[in-house]
């Protein structure tokens, strides 16, 4: 996995997971730490109708457990 240019230049942004047409990965998560504003959660999934609510709930639970209060979180689910 390679880091994007924006991630390399901003130490407050982290990316986990692999993506691309030929990659069979469940999902990719990008987290941008913020100083205020609460949690902004964006979920993109081709199976959103079935699993979107579960992805949101689990993501928010993990953020809460980690003590994250302010961040922009993007979850891109590729439905592997």
URCORQUI-V663843 format. One record per backbone hydrogen bond with DSSP energy under -1.0 kcal/mol. CO is the residue of the C=O (numbers start at 1). NH is the residue of the N-H. If there is no record, write none. Layout:
# URCORQUI-V663843
co:CO nh:NH
co:CO nh:NH
This chain:
# URCORQUI-V663843
co:4 nh:8
co:5 nh:9
co:6 nh:10
co:10 nh:13
co:12 nh:33
co:14 nh:31
co:16 nh:29
co:20 nh:23
co:23 nh:25
co:26 nh:78
co:28 nh:76
co:29 nh:16
co:30 nh:74
co:31 nh:14
co:32 nh:72
co:38 nh:71
co:40 nh:73
co:42 nh:75
co:44 nh:77
co:45 nh:48
co:47 nh:50
co:47 nh:51
co:48 nh:52
co:51 nh:55
co:52 nh:56
co:53 nh:57
co:54 nh:58
co:55 nh:59
co:56 nh:60
co:57 nh:61
co:58 nh:62
co:59 nh:63
co:60 nh:64
co:61 nh:65
co:62 nh:66
co:63 nh:68
co:64 nh:67
co:70 nh:34
co:71 nh:40
co:72 nh:32
co:73 nh:42
co:74 nh:30
co:75 nh:44
co:76 nh:28
